[in-house]
């Protein structure tokens, strides 16, 4: 993979600092454990609304740049739609890379 954020997601997964799935991510947002949230561009409408609303309410940085396939390949799992990074250092690096890539 050439995208540094997707490469970093693989490292975050290996480090055990990634929560995946809609319910677990929303719970991490509510508990203030989620530092940055990724949602697939091609997520379902209800999932997209629920996660984006929660992230906005709890002021969690949201990245909507990737699709399901890219997130799945980056994490080594199938059908990844919503992910939350729980480590502040990794989250800051993701945000930094995303801001530079805009």
Secondary structure by P-SEA (a helix, b strand, c coil): cccaaaaaaaaaaaaccccccaaaaaaaaaaccccbbbbbccccaaaaaaaaaaaaaacccccccccaaaaaaaaccccccbbbbccaaaaaaaaaaaaaac
